[in-house]
Amino acid sequence: MERQLNSRLYEDQSKLLGVQSQDGRQAEAFTKAFLKNSLPSLSQESIRQFMDRKAVVLEFAKKKKEKQKRKRAKGLNAKQRREMKVFQLKEEHQRYELFLPLHELWKQYIRDLCNGLKSGSNPQIIQQKLLKADFHGAIITVVRSKCPSYVGTTGILVQEMKHVFKIITKENKLKVIPKRNSVFGVEIDGFVTHIYGSKFQLRSSERSAKKFKVKGTIDL
């Protein structure tokens, strides 16, 4: 190791590094001074022993990687959603037949949720499951309402919001029915359940954690 440190540089190495090779005592003195400066805590004897056993990496520092801040995508606020009409169904899409496949999917979803709707099934248990289910695609009917003009309105539920149901009727008309002060009937495979809208004023995504009473009330 010592012989390699004190050896002369080749001419091409000298040109590449931009240094001039020194001979004899000058080279030895430079090497000792450089090592002492790089390893100030060690004595000359310790440096010699250290160099005999292993290679030393001098003045090495690992570059720190700069952390890139991830920009979170910002969603649309309520005003932007209104301006862009995100939740408005286009007039050309307001056709009853377009939503019949959705209704068939909803019926299969309810059958799977209730493990089949059989004559011997417990009505209260099924009703509790239905109240926590997603009703998009269900055919619902306004059975009772404080506003008589809503009574008898039937259609496929295409949008459920916190306070209203939006349904498409067989006449291809979009009806907005307030949940408050209304009772809705839902029928599937001969099983009929009633939804009391006044106790049902929340988003469909929030119903899974909601506890409902089997019997509801309405002031008409």
Secondary structure, 3 states (H helix, E strand, C coil): CHHHHHCCCCHHHHHHHCCCCCCHHHHHHHHHHHHHHHCCCCCHHHHHHHHHHCCCCCCCCCCCCCCCCCCCCCCCCHHHHHHHCCCCCCHHHCCHHHHHHHHHHHHHHHHHHCCCCCCCCCHHHHHHHHHCCCCCCCEEEEEEECCHHHCCCEEEEEEECCCEEEEECCCCCEEEEECCCEEEEEEECCEEEEEEHHHCCCCHHHHHHCCCCCCCCCCC
